[in-house]
Structure formats: C-alpha cells, structure tokens
Amino acid sequence: MGTKKKDAGYRVAVTGARGILKILIYVCLFLLLIFAGKTAYDFGYDIFDQQPVASARDGTEITVEVTEGMDEGEIGEMLIENGLIDEDLYVFRAQVIFSGYHGKLLPGTYILNTSQTVDEMLEILSQKDTEGQPQAEDTGGQE
C-alpha cells in the first residue's frame, strides 16, 4: 500500500511538471511570435517610410561616382559611407527592389543631397532624373 501512494505522488508531480513545461513553451512561442512580428514591422517601416538624413534646409550636396560593374550592394555601401542614407544595407537593397530600380542603376558621376529620400537618389542613379547632374550638363541634357 505504501508503494501505491509513492507512485501516485510521483505521477502527480510528473503531470504537474509537464503542465508547467507546456505553459513555458507556449509563453516562449508567444514571445518569439511577438519578436518576429515587431522585427518584420520595423523592417517594413524602414523600407516604405523613407526619411532623408537631413532636412531640406540642412541638406548637403555630395558628389559620388558609380563605376562600371558596381552592384547595388556596393552602391548602398558607398551611400552609407558618404552619409547620404542611414539605413541598413539590407533595407537599402529591399528599397531598390521594391522601388523598381533593380538592375537599372547606371555608372556615372552624380550629385546627391542628404535631404533626398532613397527613391529620389535612385531616380538620379538610374538617370531617370538628370536635372542638375554633371552628365546632363556635359551633353546639354541629351542622352
């Protein structure tokens, strides 16, 4: 009879431990889901809510040169190093893809401003907007 009571107590303890373990797993999964959702939201916010580094009043013009063979990652690194954008390189690459300029960035010398958004810079780097750019002045605006 003494062993039955010990077995019953052991089973109750194991069942209680399993219940607590399940609750802890659910809590961890819930926290992981919240973290993943917040990370995804922040990434999307960075991509679609483009803010310039400086205000229009405080903008600084910076001349950059895109050489033949530079990929979008190298262009992004150059823009970050020159203080034109403050996004993460992954965010910049996603912005290029979602903006429709993927594969359309052309080599050349460009004048960019810290008060421009990434989309405005991409328009210039793809030579869609050539107003005030050195190449436009050299060719008289003709391509």
N, C-alpha and C positions, 0 to 999 in steps of 0.2 A: 504494500500500500504506500510506503514511503517513496518508492521509485515513481509511482504514478504522479504524485504531487510534484516531484522534481521535473518529470517530463512535461507536465502541464505548464509549469513555470517557465521552463526553457522555451516551449512553443510560444507562449505569450510574449516573451522577451524578443524572440526572433521575429514574430509577426509585427510587433511594435517597431523594431529596428527597420524592417522592410518598409513599413508605412512612412517612417521618418525619412528614410533614404529616397523613397519615391517623391515625397514632398520637396526635398532638397534638389532632386534632379529637375522637377518641374519649375522650381524657382530659378535655377541656373539657366534652363532653357528659355524662360520668360525674360530674364535679364539679357541673355545673348540675343534674343529677338529684338529687344529694345535697342541694344547697342548697334546691331546691324541696320536697323531702321534709321537710327539717328545718323549713322555714318553715310548711308545711302542718301538721306535727305541733304546732309551737308555737302556731299559731292555734287548732287544735282543743283543745289543752290549756287555753289561756286561756278558751275558751268553756265547756267542760264541767267543769273543775276550779275552781269558783268559790271564791275565798278572800275573806273580808271584809278591809277595810282595817285594822281594829283587832280585837284580841281582845275577847271578851265583857266582860272585866273593864275594859278600857281604852276601851270604846265611848263615843262622844259623840253625843247626840241633836241633830239638826239639822232645823229646820223648813224645808220647801221648798214652793213654790207652783207648781202646774202650771196654766197659764192655758188658756182655750179656744183651740183652734187650734194648740197646740204639737204638733209631730210628735215621733216617737221620737228623732230625732237631736238636737233641741233639748233634750229631757228628759235625754238622755245627757250633753250638754254641761253642763247645769245640775248634774247629779250629780257630774261630774268636777270642775267649778269649786268645788263645796261640799265636796270631799274625801270623798265617800261611796263612790266607786269609783275605782280607779286603772287600769282597763283602757283600751285604745284605743277610740275611738268606733266603729270598725268591729267590734270584738269585742262591744261593748255591743249594737249593732244585731243582730248574729248571735245573741246570747243572747236578745234579745227575740223574735226569730223562732222559735228552737228551743224556747223555753220555753212557747210557746202564748199569749203575751200580746200578740202583734202586733195592733195596732188596738184593744186593749182598755184602754189607759191613759186614765184619766179626769181631767178637770180638778178641782182642789181643793187644799186645804192639807193637807200630810202631815207627820208627824213620823217621820223615818227615823234610823237609827243606823249609825254607822260599823262596828259589829260585825255588821251584817246582810250576807248574801250578795245578789247581784243578784236571784236568784229571790225571796227574801224581800221585797226592795224592790218588785219587780214585782207581787207579791201585794197589797201595800199600795196601790200606784199604780193598780191595776185595781179597787180596793175589794173584793177577794175576802177580804182580812184587814183588818177595820176596828177591831180591838181596840186601844184606846188612842189612836185617831185623833180629831182635833178634830171632824170631821163626825159620827162615831159618837156623841160626847158631846153634840153640839148636837141631834141628832134622837133621842136616847135609844136609839141602836142600830138604829132603824127606817130603812128606805130609802123 
